[in-house]
């Protein structure tokens, strides 16, 4: 049975390098037979997480929908930009909201626990966003996500994609393919 995988970037920017990378990964996984969904976090706006706001208004509908979407998939792929050696505030806020329970009988961390995840980063710089993947890996591991060992830090991202959004460099495409293969294989083993 093919795993269901969710693909997203931790950026809302229209021409985000990380959105492009998540799209390439999505298409690659689809070509390998996985059931795939691509989402754009700009379609799921939410206020900055605050327990007072949560107590007054509950979880924003956008975050409730997104949490259900995560819960309905076996795993996910996150392409994360690096903001000052960390991941984006958009990604942090999204994760913070989705860790909250909405009902007393809801399993804790339903969107994350026992899910498998692959990480990647894309940056115009020489390190490809890898410094931001370290704290993101730690956060996800702490909330029950099984992270695959392979990851991709795509440097020179401003020159990495052709006009159709594909990766120009075969070595970079091969590295991404290795990440996708491991994500699919691990999701299949965990959820079969």
ROLO-564970 format. One line per 5 residues: number of its first residue (from 1); their letters; for each residue x, y negated, z of N, C-alpha, C. Coordinates in nm, 4 decimals, m for minus. Atoms other than C-alpha are relative to their C-alpha. Example, Ala and Ser with C-alpha at 12.3 -4.5 7.8 and 13.67 -1.06 7.14 Angstrom:
2
1 = as = 0.0890/0.1190/0.0000/1.2300/0.4500/0.7800/0.0900/m0.1200/0.0000  m0.0820/0.1190/m0.0060/1.3670/0.1060/0.7140/m0.0770/m0.1090/0.0730;
***
This chain:
192
1 = xxxxx = 0.0839/0.1186/0.0000/0.0000/0.0000/0.0000/0.0882/m0.1246/0.0000  m0.0815/0.1202/0.0123/0.1408/m0.3392/m0.0975/m0.0235/m0.0936/0.1176  0.0183/0.0934/m0.1106/0.2067/m0.5836/0.1856/m0.0603/m0.1324/m0.0476  0.0550/0.1325/0.0260/0.0193/m0.9141/0.2030/0.0957/m0.1024/0.0594  m0.1013/0.0957/m0.0434/0.2674/m1.2004/0.2204/m0.0416/m0.1423/m0.0321;
6 = xxxxx = 0.0327/0.1416/0.0112/0.2226/m1.5737/0.2701/0.1288/m0.0777/m0.0274  m0.1175/0.0797/0.0380/0.4629/m1.8274/0.1139/m0.0297/m0.1475/0.0222  0.0181/0.1413/m0.0289/0.5083/m2.1846/0.2294/0.1330/m0.0695/0.0189  m0.1157/0.0838/m0.0292/0.7509/m2.4702/0.2726/m0.0336/m0.0879/0.1189  0.0194/0.0880/m0.1147/0.7991/m2.6821/0.5819/0.0052/m0.1459/m0.0392;
11 = xxxxx = m0.0037/0.1359/0.0519/0.7623/m2.9960/0.3720/m0.1320/m0.0331/m0.0674  0.1214/0.0464/0.0681/0.4650/m3.2001/0.2530/0.0333/m0.0771/m0.1270  m0.0404/0.0818/0.1143/0.6657/m3.3860/m0.0117/m0.0360/0.0693/m0.1317  0.0482/m0.0540/0.1276/0.5249/m3.3391/m0.3624/0.1083/0.0764/m0.0754  m0.1080/m0.0626/0.0768/0.8593/m3.2595/m0.5282/0.1070/0.0630/0.0894;
16 = xxxxx = m0.0907/m0.0620/m0.0965/1.0135/m3.0828/m0.2312/0.0784/0.1161/m0.0627  m0.0841/m0.1120/0.0446/1.3065/m2.8543/m0.3139/m0.0474/0.1292/0.0662  0.0431/m0.1188/m0.0719/1.1735/m2.6163/m0.0511/m0.1322/0.0549/m0.0520  0.1217/m0.0489/0.0651/0.8302/m2.6005/m0.2136/0.0352/0.0738/m0.1286  m0.0425/m0.0669/0.1235/1.0019/m2.5139/m0.5400/0.0569/0.1380/0.0316;
21 = xxxxx = m0.0605/m0.1273/m0.0383/1.2008/m2.2423/m0.3651/m0.1071/0.0988/0.0469  0.1088/m0.0881/m0.0453/0.8885/m2.1018/m0.1949/m0.0816/0.0514/m0.1179  0.0722/m0.0413/0.1220/0.7153/m2.0945/m0.5356/0.0751/0.1103/m0.0748  m0.0821/m0.1018/0.0679/1.0033/m1.9013/m0.6929/m0.0078/0.1318/0.0769  0.0072/m0.1206/m0.0834/0.9986/m1.6566/m0.3998/m0.1368/0.0669/m0.0130;
26 = xxxxx = 0.1368/m0.0499/0.0174/0.6197/m1.6199/m0.4305/m0.0131/0.0778/m0.1305  0.0103/m0.0640/0.1318/0.6437/m1.5382/m0.8004/0.0830/0.1280/m0.0064  m0.0879/m0.1172/m0.0024/0.9301/m1.2968/m0.7413/m0.0680/0.1158/0.0741  0.0691/m0.1039/m0.0778/0.7316/m1.1078/m0.4749/m0.1211/0.0539/m0.0754  0.1153/m0.0441/0.0800/0.4245/m1.0979/m0.7000/0.0449/0.0950/m0.1096;
31 = xxxxx = m0.0538/m0.0865/0.1051/0.6352/m0.9471/m0.9792/0.0397/0.1373/0.0543  m0.0391/m0.1263/m0.0623/0.7412/m0.6768/m0.7316/m0.1200/0.0760/0.0573  0.1205/m0.0710/m0.0399/0.3798/m0.5832/m0.6560/m0.0585/m0.0386/0.1345  0.0566/0.0438/m0.1278/0.3247/m0.7612/m0.3236/m0.1260/m0.0827/m0.0255  0.1178/0.0872/0.0044/m0.0097/m0.9301/m0.2578/0.0428/m0.1324/0.0611;
36 = xxxxx = m0.0614/0.1248/m0.0436/0.0917/m1.2925/m0.2309/m0.0980/m0.1168/0.0009  0.0764/0.1238/m0.0108/m0.0581/m1.6248/m0.1262/0.0994/m0.1136/0.0202  m0.0822/0.1194/m0.0176/0.1079/m1.9645/m0.1650/m0.0864/m0.1086/0.0625  0.0723/0.1115/m0.0607/m0.0001/m2.2494/0.0623/0.0908/m0.1220/0.0068  m0.0704/0.1273/m0.0140/0.0963/m2.6141/0.0871/m0.0466/m0.0612/0.1316;
41 = xxxxx = 0.0382/0.0515/m0.1314/0.1035/m2.7509/0.4426/m0.0665/m0.1370/m0.0063  0.0695/0.1294/0.0101/m0.0145/m3.0900/0.3171/m0.1506/0.0187/m0.0090  0.1428/m0.0307/0.0060/m0.3522/m2.9204/0.2679/m0.0581/0.0365/0.1367  0.0417/m0.0367/m0.1356/m0.3659/m2.8460/0.6437/0.0458/m0.1074/0.0995  m0.0451/0.1073/m0.0884/m0.3273/m3.1827/0.8185/m0.0489/0.0212/0.1432;
46 = xxxxx = 0.0371/m0.0113/m0.1415/m0.3336/m3.1973/1.1980/0.0703/m0.1103/0.0786  m0.0680/0.0968/m0.0869/m0.2583/m3.4500/1.4693/0.1153/0.0660/0.0736  m0.1087/m0.0532/m0.0828/0.0539/m3.4123/1.6806/m0.0624/0.0759/0.1167  0.0575/m0.0823/m0.1056/m0.0149/m3.1335/1.9288/0.0082/m0.0700/0.1350  0.0098/0.0556/m0.1350/m0.1276/m3.2568/2.2710/m0.1085/0.0785/0.0725;
51 = xxxxx = 0.0995/m0.0789/m0.0721/m0.3055/m3.0483/2.5348/m0.1230/m0.0814/0.0367  0.1167/0.0842/m0.0283/m0.5300/m3.3442/2.6240/m0.0933/m0.0043/m0.1214  0.0789/0.0019/0.1234/m0.6434/m3.3687/2.2629/m0.0673/0.1354/m0.0228  0.0556/m0.1350/0.0150/m0.6921/m2.9921/2.2503/m0.1181/0.0205/0.0958  0.1073/m0.0152/m0.0985/m0.9043/m3.0026/2.5693/m0.1233/m0.0804/m0.0400;
56 = xxxxx = 0.1116/0.0865/0.0381/m1.1195/m3.2868/2.4313/m0.0688/0.0460/m0.1291  0.0542/m0.0249/0.1329/m1.1627/m3.1738/2.0710/0.0168/0.1431/m0.0492  m0.0282/m0.1354/0.0465/m1.0409/m2.8153/2.0456/0.1040/m0.0001/m0.1102  m0.0973/m0.0115/0.1077/m0.8180/m2.6889/1.7696/m0.0546/m0.0648/m0.1271  0.0469/0.0554/0.1274/m0.8376/m2.8864/1.4451/m0.0417/0.1125/m0.0952;
61 = xxxxx = 0.0501/m0.1012/0.0924/m1.0355/m2.6953/1.1821/0.1079/0.0463/m0.0969  m0.1079/m0.0360/0.0930/m0.7348/m2.7055/0.9486/0.0945/0.1022/0.0621  m0.0910/m0.0931/m0.0674/m0.5184/m2.5263/1.2071/m0.0682/0.1333/0.0282  0.0754/m0.1235/m0.0205/m0.7908/m2.2735/1.2844/m0.0026/0.0821/m0.1286  m0.0007/m0.0680/0.1299/m0.8165/m2.1892/0.9136/0.1378/0.0580/m0.0303;
66 = xxxxx = m0.1356/m0.0446/0.0291/m0.4402/m2.1660/0.8806/0.0394/0.1186/0.0882  m0.0298/m0.1106/m0.0912/m0.4099/m1.9417/1.1857/m0.0651/0.1294/m0.0486  0.0677/m0.1185/0.0542/m0.6668/m1.7028/1.0371/0.0717/0.0523/m0.1246  m0.0727/m0.0394/0.1205/m0.4737/m1.7034/0.7111/0.1286/0.0751/0.0362  m0.1215/m0.0682/m0.0470/m0.1486/m1.6132/0.8898/m0.0342/0.1366/0.0587;
71 = xxxxx = 0.0383/m0.1256/m0.0651/m0.3255/m1.3470/1.0968/m0.0399/0.1066/m0.1015  0.0441/m0.0935/0.1025/m0.4614/m1.1889/0.7773/0.1097/0.0484/m0.0929  m0.1130/m0.0432/0.0824/m0.1159/m1.1387/0.6261/0.0975/0.0822/0.0838  m0.0986/m0.0837/m0.0686/0.1559/m0.8870/0.7121/0.1277/m0.0763/0.0322  m0.1221/0.0757/m0.0213/0.4327/m1.1421/0.6895/0.0000/m0.1265/m0.0816;
76 = xxxxx = m0.0080/0.1274/0.0689/0.5487/m1.4702/0.5503/0.1433/m0.0373/m0.0335  m0.1269/0.0552/0.0455/0.8294/m1.6544/0.3771/m0.0080/m0.1505/0.0217  m0.0043/0.1441/m0.0240/0.9221/m2.0028/0.4952/0.1268/m0.0571/m0.0617  m0.1125/0.0783/0.0508/1.1440/m2.2353/0.2952/m0.0019/m0.1317/0.0778  0.0024/0.1126/m0.0927/1.2407/m2.4994/0.5469/0.1050/m0.1048/m0.0328;
81 = xxxxx = m0.0998/0.1064/0.0138/1.4023/m2.8361/0.4908/0.0749/m0.0180/0.1322  m0.0784/0.0304/m0.1200/1.6705/m2.9466/0.7344/m0.0134/m0.1485/0.0309  0.0126/0.1378/m0.0479/1.5947/m3.2612/0.9325/0.0958/m0.0161/0.1177  m0.0955/0.0260/m0.1081/1.8973/m3.3704/1.1365/0.0378/0.1274/0.0760  m0.0461/m0.1294/m0.0524/2.0209/m3.0133/1.1911/m0.1110/0.0836/0.0640;
86 = xxxxx = 0.1126/m0.0787/m0.0509/1.6724/m2.8802/1.2750/m0.1028/0.0136/m0.1123  0.1071/m0.0142/0.0982/1.3511/m2.7898/1.0962/m0.0941/m0.1195/0.0107  0.0836/0.1200/0.0108/1.0786/m3.0384/1.0050/m0.1019/m0.0110/0.1134  0.1059/0.0187/m0.0988/0.8343/m3.1929/1.2536/m0.1344/0.0563/m0.0484  0.1223/m0.0582/0.0553/0.5528/m3.0812/1.0202/m0.0082/0.1490/0.0329;
91 = xxxxx = m0.0029/m0.1434/m0.0269/0.6565/m2.7179/1.0602/m0.0151/0.0276/0.1494  0.0087/m0.0179/m0.1465/0.7020/m2.7497/1.4379/m0.1428/m0.0236/0.0486  0.1353/0.0310/m0.0427/0.3607/m2.9123/1.4839/m0.0993/0.1082/m0.0444  0.0866/m0.1059/0.0518/0.1923/m2.6503/1.2662/0.0127/0.1258/0.0851  m0.0232/m0.1197/m0.0822/0.3504/m2.3658/1.4618/m0.0569/m0.0199/0.1397;
96 = xxxxx = 0.0516/0.0257/m0.1352/0.2655/m2.5284/1.7955/m0.1514/0.0153/0.0058  0.1454/m0.0142/0.0011/m0.1037/m2.5557/1.7044/m0.0408/0.1458/m0.0170  0.0421/m0.1378/0.0289/m0.1201/m2.2001/1.5691/0.0321/0.0982/0.1116  m0.0273/m0.0892/m0.1136/0.0216/m2.0516/1.8906/m0.1105/m0.0058/0.1051  0.1057/0.0181/m0.0999/m0.2846/m2.1717/2.0829/m0.1162/0.0973/m0.0250;
101 = xxxxx = 0.1170/m0.0873/0.0132/m0.5758/m1.9368/2.1516/m0.1264/m0.0853/0.0013  0.1259/0.0737/0.0095/m0.9265/m2.0522/2.0670/m0.1116/0.0627/0.0824  0.1040/m0.0717/m0.0745/m1.1325/m1.7879/2.2508/0.0672/0.0863/0.1061  m0.0603/m0.0810/m0.1073/m1.0754/m1.5941/2.5746/0.0414/0.1405/m0.0440  m0.0302/m0.1370/0.0431/m1.0751/m1.2592/2.3903/0.0956/0.0065/m0.1191;
106 = xxxxx = m0.0918/0.0024/0.1142/m0.8382/m1.3709/2.1130/0.1384/0.0497/0.0424  m0.1356/m0.0432/m0.0335/m0.5050/m1.1844/2.1138/0.0991/m0.1174/m0.0040  m0.1006/0.1055/m0.0082/m0.2160/m1.4089/2.2137/0.0926/0.0082/m0.1214  m0.0934/0.0110/0.1137/0.0008/m1.5256/1.9211/m0.0440/0.0833/m0.1199  0.0566/m0.0826/0.1074/m0.2298/m1.3560/1.6693/0.0581/m0.0333/m0.1377;
111 = xxxxx = m0.0543/0.0401/0.1302/m0.0766/m1.5534/1.3814/0.1447/0.0440/m0.0197  m0.1438/m0.0245/0.0072/0.2794/m1.4477/1.4637/0.0465/0.1363/0.0507  m0.0494/m0.1217/m0.0634/0.3128/m1.1387/1.6812/m0.0034/0.1178/m0.0963  m0.0175/m0.1178/0.0855/0.4411/m0.8350/1.4890/m0.0091/m0.0304/m0.1493  m0.0105/0.0367/0.1415/0.4564/m1.0279/1.1611/0.1475/0.0009/m0.0375;
116 = xxxxx = m0.1382/0.0038/0.0474/0.7702/m1.0125/0.9497/0.0187/m0.1292/m0.0781  m0.0250/0.1288/0.0641/0.9333/m1.3279/0.8179/0.1376/m0.0031/m0.0643  m0.1267/0.0316/0.0658/1.2031/m1.4288/0.5735/0.0154/m0.1512/m0.0001  m0.0284/0.1434/m0.0024/1.3686/m1.7686/0.5972/0.0928/m0.0389/m0.1133  m0.0891/0.0589/0.0996/1.5290/m1.9869/0.3355/m0.0022/m0.1506/0.0205;
121 = xxxxx = m0.0059/0.1453/m0.0040/1.6331/m2.3470/0.3085/0.0616/m0.0496/m0.1292  m0.0558/0.0609/0.1207/1.7105/m2.5747/0.0183/0.0336/m0.1448/0.0311  m0.0457/0.1364/m0.0254/1.9076/m2.8960/0.0327/0.0940/m0.0422/m0.1112  m0.0957/0.0521/0.0976/2.0992/m3.1196/m0.2033/0.1426/0.0104/0.0522  m0.1323/m0.0083/m0.0620/2.3894/m3.0935/0.0410/0.0663/0.1351/m0.0187;
126 = xxxxx = m0.0808/m0.1196/0.0183/2.6603/m2.8314/0.0494/m0.0370/0.1172/0.0882  0.0328/m0.1094/m0.0914/2.5188/m2.6289/0.3395/m0.1381/0.0608/m0.0268  0.1271/m0.0586/0.0410/2.1777/m2.5697/0.1829/m0.1062/0.0072/0.1084  0.1013/0.0002/m0.1054/1.9828/m2.6458/0.5008/0.0169/0.1069/0.1049  m0.0169/m0.1137/m0.0911/2.1308/m2.3579/0.6989/m0.0034/m0.0394/0.1469;
131 = xxxxx = 0.0015/0.0401/m0.1415/2.1677/m2.5599/1.0206/m0.1418/m0.0039/0.0547  0.1392/0.0022/m0.0453/1.7892/m2.5972/1.0379/m0.0607/0.1383/0.0158  0.0547/m0.1351/m0.0097/1.7325/m2.2241/0.9968/0.0328/0.0662/0.1334  m0.0406/m0.0611/m0.1275/1.9148/m2.1385/1.3209/m0.1050/m0.0237/0.1086  0.1035/0.0182/m0.1022/1.6656/m2.3052/1.5606/m0.1374/0.0530/m0.0429;
136 = xxxxx = 0.1271/m0.0554/0.0468/1.3721/m2.1962/1.3418/m0.0039/0.1505/0.0236  m0.0101/m0.1445/m0.0253/1.4884/m1.8344/1.3642/m0.0221/0.0291/0.1483  0.0142/m0.0193/m0.1444/1.5119/m1.8678/1.7424/m0.1459/m0.0192/0.0431  0.1391/0.0272/m0.0354/1.1637/m2.0214/1.7740/m0.0908/0.1156/m0.0418  0.0876/m0.1065/0.0500/0.9961/m1.7578/1.5576/0.0226/0.1308/0.0741;
141 = xxxxx = m0.0294/m0.1209/m0.0776/1.1726/m1.4738/1.7375/m0.0620/m0.0041/0.1384  0.0561/0.0152/m0.1341/1.0526/m1.6116/2.0706/m0.1514/0.0138/0.0038  0.1461/m0.0155/0.0016/0.6875/m1.5944/1.9580/m0.0432/0.1309/m0.0678  0.0357/m0.1351/0.0412/0.7007/m1.2326/1.8439/0.0163/0.0337/m0.1462  m0.0209/m0.0260/0.1427/0.7984/m1.2629/1.4768/0.1236/0.0872/m0.0185;
146 = xxxxx = m0.1139/m0.0839/0.0369/1.0262/m0.9947/1.3317/0.0686/m0.0660/m0.1203  m0.0704/0.0691/0.1087/1.2839/m1.1829/1.1232/0.0977/0.0940/m0.0682  m0.0958/m0.0836/0.0720/1.4739/m1.0048/0.8500/0.1377/m0.0653/0.0100  m0.1351/0.0564/m0.0108/1.8519/m1.0471/0.8648/0.0381/m0.0909/m0.1172  m0.0377/0.0799/0.1171/1.8896/m1.1790/0.5097/m0.0738/m0.1327/m0.0016;
151 = xxxxx = 0.0620/0.1300/0.0215/1.8231/m1.5463/0.4446/0.0778/m0.0699/m0.1108  m0.0649/0.0727/0.1083/1.9089/m1.7965/0.1748/0.0111/m0.1468/0.0371  m0.0227/0.1442/m0.0125/2.0619/m2.1420/0.2109/0.0417/m0.0476/m0.1392  m0.0199/0.0417/0.1387/2.0327/m2.3005/m0.1333/0.0599/m0.1401/m0.0040  m0.0667/0.1300/0.0090/2.2877/m2.5785/m0.1744/m0.0160/m0.0569/m0.1410;
156 = xxxxx = 0.0123/0.0642/0.1307/2.2834/m2.8293/m0.4582/m0.1393/0.0119/m0.0577  0.1382/m0.0257/0.0430/1.9050/m2.7971/m0.4717/m0.0503/m0.1011/m0.1029  0.0431/0.1019/0.0972/1.8684/m3.1183/m0.6729/0.0354/0.0388/m0.1430  m0.0392/m0.0483/0.1332/2.0324/m2.9321/m0.9641/m0.0305/0.1481/m0.0192  0.0156/m0.1461/m0.0007/1.9184/m2.5761/m0.8864/m0.1147/0.0516/m0.0865;
161 = xxxxx = 0.1205/m0.0467/0.0688/1.5846/m2.5637/m1.0715/m0.0070/m0.0545/m0.1422  0.0195/0.0485/0.1368/1.5102/m2.5831/m1.4426/m0.1349/m0.0722/m0.0119  0.1232/0.0763/0.0203/1.2161/m2.7746/m1.5932/m0.1263/0.0801/0.0300  0.1143/m0.0859/m0.0316/0.9870/m2.4763/m1.5309/m0.0033/0.0420/0.1468  m0.0047/m0.0319/m0.1421/1.0838/m2.4528/m1.1628/0.0775/0.1248/0.0346;
166 = xxxxx = m0.0780/m0.1215/m0.0255/1.2997/m2.1402/m1.2006/0.1416/m0.0367/0.0435  m0.1392/0.0214/m0.0390/1.6443/m2.1077/m1.0460/0.0901/0.0171/m0.1216  m0.0925/m0.0056/0.1139/1.9167/m2.1797/m1.3012/0.1139/0.0982/0.0227  m0.1190/m0.0779/m0.0327/2.1960/m1.9946/m1.1224/m0.0380/0.1447/0.0303  0.0326/m0.1417/m0.0185/2.1819/m1.6143/m1.1497/0.0401/0.0511/0.1376;
171 = xxxxx = m0.0451/m0.0456/m0.1322/2.3795/m1.5654/m0.8271/m0.0986/m0.0432/0.1078  0.0995/0.0467/m0.0967/2.1302/m1.7787/m0.6321/m0.1302/0.0783/m0.0142  0.1207/m0.0799/0.0233/1.8388/m1.5922/m0.7927/0.0162/0.1406/0.0566  m0.0266/m0.1333/m0.0550/2.0008/m1.2602/m0.6955/m0.0063/m0.0008/0.1524  0.0058/0.0101/m0.1462/2.0424/m1.3761/m0.3350/m0.1444/m0.0105/0.0479;
176 = xxxxx = 0.1412/0.0112/m0.0362/1.6754/m1.4761/m0.3215/m0.0703/0.1334/m0.0195  0.0613/m0.1310/0.0244/1.5759/m1.1431/m0.4729/0.0323/0.0985/0.1119  m0.0373/m0.0863/m0.1122/1.7679/m0.9628/m0.1967/m0.0849/m0.0309/0.1232  0.0845/0.0407/m0.1124/1.5741/m1.1628/0.0634/m0.1424/0.0527/m0.0197  0.1367/m0.0447/0.0282/1.2414/m1.0826/m0.1046/m0.0115/0.1517/0.0100;
181 = xxxxx = 0.0017/m0.1462/m0.0105/1.3267/m0.7126/m0.1363/m0.0042/0.0447/0.1458  m0.0039/m0.0378/m0.1416/1.4080/m0.6959/0.2342/m0.1308/m0.0377/0.0703  0.1285/0.0405/m0.0576/1.0911/m0.8869/0.3269/m0.1092/0.1009/m0.0343  0.1020/m0.0963/0.0439/0.8700/m0.6519/0.1235/0.0211/0.1347/0.0661  m0.0318/m0.1307/m0.0594/1.0459/m0.3396/0.2496/m0.0319/0.0030/0.1489;
186 = xxxxx = 0.0237/0.0044/m0.1438/1.0280/m0.4459/0.6148/m0.1494/m0.0121/0.0296  0.1443/0.0135/m0.0198/0.6630/m0.5556/0.5894/m0.0706/0.1327/m0.0256  0.0599/m0.1315/0.0310/0.5768/m0.2202/0.4302/0.0222/0.0976/0.1137  m0.0313/m0.0937/m0.1092/0.7528/m0.0262/0.7083/m0.0777/m0.0344/0.1273  0.0681/0.0416/m0.1221/0.5931/m0.2306/0.9873/m0.1506/0.0183/m0.0062;
191 = xx = 0.1455/0.0038/0.0104/0.2404/m0.2236/0.8514/m0.0588/0.1159/m0.0800  0.0554/m0.1147/0.0723/0.2029/0.1144/0.6794/m0.0455/0.1085/0.0960;
***
